[in-house]
């Protein structure tokens, strides 16, 4: 279960990395980080909900 938390945190980090590392002027990298971060976070939440429902 800790892997899902780590994946969610990585998704949040990838989402905010353009502002942390100040590469918001590079539009391609900015949108790549935003989209990939959101996808990671959504998949981590989805996998966590599936894992929680399968454990008795």
Buried (B, 14 or more C-beta within 10 A) or exposed (E): EEEBEEBBEBBBEBBEBBEEEEBEEEEEBBEEBBEBBBEBBEBBBEBBEEEEEEEE
